[in-house]
Amino acid sequence: MATPTTPLLKDELDIVIPTIRNLDFLEMWRPFFQPYHLIIVQDGDPTKVIKVPEGFDYELYNRNDVNRILGPKASCISFKDSACRCFGYMVSKKKYIYTIDDDCFVAKDPSGKDINALEQHIKNLLSPSTPFFFNTLYDPYREGADFVRGYPFSLREGAPTAVSHGLWLNIPDYDAPTQLVKPRERNNRYVDAVLTIPKGTLFPMCGMNLAFDRELIGPAMYFGLMGDGQPIGRYDDMWAGWCTKVITDHLSLGIKTGLPYIWHSKASNPFVNLKKEYNGIFWQEELIPFFQSVTLSKEATTVQKCYLELAKQVRAKLGKVDGYFNKLADAMVTWIEAWDELNPPKGAITTTNGPALKSKEKGAPPGFIHHGSPRTQDFRDSPS
């Protein structure tokens, strides 16, 4: 009998899912996701019961939990928007994160085989990137590829990969104007390639099929202030992507895009999307030049320091575009403060709402439902 293989990074990766509905879509992903721990961030009405298929190991947080865990700092977490997913990044204690939307299903490769998107993301993250010099044969670390003639040998060690950005078959990730012009367009092209996005080049990061090294870049993965009470939506992942790219460039880290594909099953309403995107469509013409020209100091040697410098420049330069960006700059600072409180330096295991946790309890902040372990606990009614 063949010995079962342990899934890659089984104990080092969390899967973060934002949702407002029952997670029936997990049945399709069971062969790939069941060995891993899930963090489910419930958006919208916190009294609604979200059903999760049996057999998954997960924690579920709703808005009441966010408020209880973060207190006044909960203001930095968006409400009624998938941007709430970044709360899951903050409370995770794993090295890696994979995040996926609940309308994304398992895709098939050209041979008809189911694509294990998570496995490909892990392969992307565990191999270096090439941000400083473009390799025309794409990812030189993949099997069957290498560095082409003329590629500097001094750069062939590459850079650590911080982000793996996956793509989608079927419904493309279009903005509302493009959706309205091309309502029936579908992406049926499977391109078997992984690229490193060159240093100095921005890109539109989509959050529905995304993995990253939380220890390398986690504090930069803030999805901004979107949704309820905000003048903009559907730019949460874009904002995180622009901030992350500037910081990875500064810290000599890499970002890959391409494989893996997921099957994006449902097109969102373009008229609703247009209402959410309207301000962003205009503002991005100011935002892109800002991110293209922004510089970080030599003193910015950590992601947190980089992000705080960026927040300061957002206030100084984008605050003139609209007062919303002053509010966003404040939220960026609050996000870093909350991140550092929940993720103290190693060796100092503390919580924001109580005494130090014992090592076995690390990763269990008050205010969540945990399922799948020998013990099922509900901390929501615990005394604070």
C-alpha positions in Angstrom: 0.0 0.0 0.0 1.2 3.5 -0.9 1.9 5.7 2.1 -0.5 8.8 2.1 1.4 12.0 1.4 1.0 14.9 3.8 -0.4 18.0 2.1 2.1 20.8 1.5 2.2 23.2 4.4 -0.6 21.5 6.2 0.2 23.1 9.6 1.5 26.3 8.2 -1.3 27.7 6.1 -4.8 29.1 6.8 -7.6 29.5 4.2 -9.5 32.7 4.7 -13.0 33.0 3.3 -15.3 36.1 3.5 -19.0 35.2 3.1 -22.6 36.2 3.8 -24.0 32.7 2.9 -23.8 29.0 3.6 -20.5 27.6 2.4 -21.8 24.7 0.2 -19.1 25.5 -2.3 -16.6 23.9 0.0 -17.9 20.4 -1.0 -16.3 20.8 -4.4 -13.0 21.9 -2.7 -13.1 19.2 0.0 -10.3 17.0 -1.6 -8.0 20.0 -1.5 -9.1 22.1 1.4 -10.2 19.6 4.1 -6.6 19.0 5.5 -6.2 22.7 6.2 -7.6 25.1 8.8 -10.2 27.6 7.6 -10.9 31.1 8.9 -14.4 32.2 7.9 -15.2 35.9 8.2 -18.9 36.4 8.2 -20.0 39.7 6.8 -23.4 41.4 7.2 -26.0 40.4 9.8 -24.1 38.7 12.7 -27.2 36.9 13.9 -27.4 34.9 10.7 -26.2 31.3 11.0 -23.7 30.3 8.4 -23.7 26.6 7.6 -20.4 24.9 6.9 -20.2 21.4 5.6 -19.2 18.7 8.1 -15.6 17.6 8.4 -13.9 21.0 8.0 -11.7 22.5 10.7 -12.6 26.1 11.0 -13.0 29.3 13.0 -15.9 31.6 12.2 -15.9 35.3 13.1 -18.8 37.7 12.7 -19.0 41.5 13.2 -19.7 41.1 16.9 -16.4 39.1 17.2 -14.5 41.7 15.3 -15.7 44.4 17.6 -15.0 42.3 20.7 -11.5 41.4 19.7 -10.4 44.8 18.3 -12.4 47.2 20.4 -12.2 50.7 19.1 -9.7 49.6 16.4 -12.5 47.6 14.8 -13.2 50.8 12.8 -10.5 49.8 10.4 -12.3 46.6 9.3 -14.9 47.2 6.5 -18.5 46.1 6.9 -20.8 44.8 4.2 -17.9 44.3 1.8 -15.6 41.4 1.1 -12.7 43.7 2.4 -13.6 42.3 5.8 -11.5 39.2 4.8 -8.3 41.0 6.0 -9.5 40.5 9.6 -8.8 36.8 9.0 -5.2 37.7 7.9 -4.8 39.5 11.2 -6.0 36.8 13.5 -4.3 33.9 11.8 -1.1 32.6 13.4 0.1 30.7 10.3 3.0 31.6 8.0 0.9 31.5 4.8 -2.6 32.6 3.8 -4.8 31.5 0.9 -8.0 33.5 0.3 -10.8 32.6 -2.0 -14.4 33.8 -2.7 -17.4 31.6 -2.1 -18.4 31.8 -5.8 -15.1 30.3 -7.0 -15.1 26.6 -7.9 -12.6 24.0 -9.0 -11.4 24.6 -12.5 -10.2 22.0 -15.0 -7.0 22.1 -17.0 -7.0 21.4 -20.8 -6.8 17.7 -20.1 -9.9 17.7 -18.0 -8.1 17.2 -14.7 -9.3 19.1 -11.6 -6.8 21.9 -10.7 -5.6 21.9 -7.2 -5.3 25.7 -7.0 -3.9 25.7 -3.4 -1.1 23.3 -4.3 0.0 25.5 -7.2 -0.1 28.7 -5.0 2.2 26.9 -2.5 4.6 25.9 -5.3 4.7 29.6 -6.4 5.4 30.8 -2.9 8.0 28.3 -2.1 10.1 29.1 -5.2 11.9 32.4 -5.8 10.7 35.3 -7.9 12.7 37.3 -10.5 11.6 40.9 -10.0 14.9 42.5 -11.1 15.3 41.1 -14.6 12.6 39.6 -16.8 13.0 36.0 -17.9 11.3 35.5 -21.3 10.7 31.8 -20.6 8.6 32.9 -17.7 9.2 31.2 -14.3 12.6 29.7 -14.5 12.1 27.6 -11.4 9.3 25.6 -12.8 10.0 22.1 -14.1 11.0 22.1 -17.8 12.1 25.8 -17.7 15.3 27.7 -16.8 17.0 31.0 -17.2 17.5 32.0 -20.8 20.7 33.0 -22.5 21.7 36.5 -21.4 20.1 36.3 -18.0 22.7 37.6 -15.4 24.1 34.8 -13.3 24.3 37.3 -10.4 20.5 37.5 -10.3 19.7 33.8 -10.7 19.1 33.2 -7.0 16.0 35.3 -7.3 14.1 37.0 -4.5 11.7 35.5 -1.9 8.2 35.3 -3.2 5.7 37.2 -1.0 2.5 36.9 -3.1 1.0 34.4 -5.5 -1.8 36.0 -7.6 -4.0 33.4 -9.3 -6.4 33.9 -12.2 -10.0 32.8 -13.2 -11.7 30.9 -16.0 -15.3 31.7 -17.0 -16.3 35.0 -15.5 -13.4 37.5 -15.9 -12.7 40.1 -13.2 -13.9 43.1 -15.1 -14.9 46.5 -13.9 -18.5 47.6 -14.3 -18.1 49.6 -17.6 -16.4 46.6 -19.2 -19.1 44.3 -17.9 -21.8 46.5 -19.4 -20.0 46.5 -22.8 -19.2 42.8 -22.8 -21.9 41.1 -20.8 -21.5 37.7 -22.4 -17.7 37.6 -22.5 -16.1 34.6 -20.8 -12.4 33.7 -20.3 -11.9 30.3 -21.8 -8.1 30.6 -22.4 -5.9 28.5 -20.1 -2.4 29.8 -20.3 0.1 27.5 -18.6 2.4 30.2 -17.3 3.6 31.9 -14.1 5.3 35.3 -14.3 7.0 37.5 -11.8 5.7 41.1 -12.0 8.8 43.3 -12.6 10.0 45.7 -10.0 8.5 49.2 -10.6 5.4 47.8 -12.3 2.0 48.1 -10.6 -0.8 45.6 -11.3 -4.5 45.1 -10.4 -4.6 42.5 -7.7 -7.7 40.4 -7.4 -8.4 39.0 -4.0 -10.6 36.1 -4.9 -7.8 33.6 -5.7 -4.8 34.9 -3.8 -2.0 33.5 -1.6 0.8 35.2 0.3 3.5 34.7 2.9 2.0 36.3 6.0 5.4 36.7 7.7 6.9 38.5 4.7 4.1 40.8 3.7 1.1 40.3 6.0 0.8 43.8 7.5 0.6 45.3 4.0 -2.4 43.2 3.1 -5.0 45.7 4.4 -8.1 45.8 2.2 -8.9 49.4 3.1 -12.2 51.1 4.1 -14.9 49.9 1.7 -18.6 49.1 1.7 -21.1 50.4 4.4 -20.6 54.1 5.1 -17.8 54.5 2.6 -17.9 56.3 -0.8 -16.2 53.5 -2.7 -16.3 49.7 -3.1 -14.7 47.0 -5.2 -11.3 48.6 -4.8 -10.3 46.8 -1.6 -8.0 44.3 -3.3 -6.7 47.0 -5.7 -5.7 49.2 -2.8 -4.0 46.3 -1.0 -2.2 45.3 -4.3 -0.8 48.8 -4.9 0.4 49.2 -1.4 1.9 45.7 -1.3 3.6 46.1 -4.7 5.3 49.4 -3.6 6.5 47.7 -0.3 7.7 44.4 -1.9 9.7 46.5 -4.4 11.2 48.5 -1.6 12.1 45.3 0.4 13.3 43.3 -2.6 10.5 40.7 -2.5 8.7 39.2 -5.4 5.1 38.8 -6.6 4.0 36.1 -9.1 0.9 36.0 -11.3 -0.6 33.4 -13.6 -1.4 29.9 -12.5 -3.4 28.6 -10.8 -6.9 29.1 -12.3 -10.2 28.8 -10.4 -13.7 28.7 -12.1 -15.4 32.0 -11.3 -19.0 30.9 -11.4 -21.1 34.1 -11.0 -21.1 37.5 -12.6 -22.0 40.3 -10.2 -24.5 42.9 -11.2 -22.8 45.6 -13.3 -25.2 48.3 -12.3 -24.6 47.7 -8.6 -20.9 47.5 -9.3 -20.9 50.8 -11.2 -22.4 52.5 -8.1 -19.7 51.0 -5.9 -16.9 51.8 -8.4 -18.0 55.2 -9.6 -15.6 57.3 -7.4 -12.8 54.8 -7.8 -12.9 54.9 -11.6 -12.1 58.6 -11.4 -9.8 58.5 -8.3 -7.6 55.8 -9.7 -6.3 58.3 -12.4 -4.7 60.1 -9.4 -3.9 57.0 -7.4 -1.8 55.2 -10.0 0.6 58.2 -10.5 0.8 58.4 -6.7 1.9 54.8 -6.3 4.2 55.0 -9.3 6.1 57.9 -7.8 6.0 57.1 -4.1 9.3 56.4 -2.4 10.1 54.9 1.0 13.0 55.8 3.2 16.1 53.7 4.1 14.8 53.6 7.6 11.7 51.7 6.4 13.2 48.2 7.0 10.0 46.4 8.0 6.6 46.0 6.4 5.0 48.0 9.3 7.5 50.9 8.9 6.9 50.9 5.2 3.1 50.9 5.7 3.2 53.8 8.2 5.3 55.9 5.8 2.9 55.1 3.1 -0.1 56.1 5.2 1.6 59.5 5.9 2.1 60.1 2.2 -1.5 59.0 1.5 -2.7 61.7 3.8 -0.3 64.4 2.5 -0.9 63.8 -1.2 -4.2 61.9 -1.7 -6.1 63.9 1.0 -6.2 66.7 -1.6 -8.1 64.4 -4.0 -10.9 63.6 -1.5 -11.3 63.8 2.3 -11.9 60.0 2.2 -8.2 59.5 1.9 -7.5 61.2 5.2 -9.9 58.8 6.8 -8.2 55.9 5.0 -4.8 57.1 6.1 -6.0 57.0 9.7 -7.4 53.5 9.2 -4.1 52.3 7.8 -2.3 53.4 11.0 -5.1 51.8 13.1 -4.7 48.6 11.1 -0.9 48.4 11.9 -1.6 49.1 15.6 -4.2 46.3 15.7 -1.9 43.9 13.7 1.0 44.5 16.2 -1.3 44.0 19.2 -2.6 40.6 17.9 0.8 39.6 16.5 3.5 40.5 19.1 7.1 39.7 18.5 7.9 36.0 18.9 8.5 35.2 22.5 6.0 37.7 23.8 2.6 35.9 23.6 -0.1 38.3 24.7 -3.7 39.2 23.9 -5.5 42.5 23.8 -8.3 41.2 25.9 -6.7 39.3 28.8 -3.7 37.7 30.2 -0.9 36.0 28.2 -2.0 32.8 26.4 -0.3 29.6 27.2 1.6 28.2 24.2 -1.1 25.6 23.5 -3.7 28.3 23.3 -1.8 30.6 21.0 -3.9 31.5 18.1 -7.2 31.4 20.0 -8.3 35.0 20.6 -11.5 35.5 22.5 -14.6 35.9 20.5 -14.8 33.1 17.9 -16.4 29.8 17.1 -14.0 27.0 16.5 -15.0 23.7 15.0 -13.3 20.5 13.9 -11.0 19.8 16.8 -11.8 17.2 19.5 -13.3 20.0 21.5 -15.9 22.4 20.0 -15.9 25.7 21.8 -18.0 28.8 21.6 -16.2 31.8 23.1 -18.9 34.3 22.2 -20.6 34.1 25.6 -17.4 33.9 27.6 -16.9 36.7 30.2 -14.6 39.3 28.9 
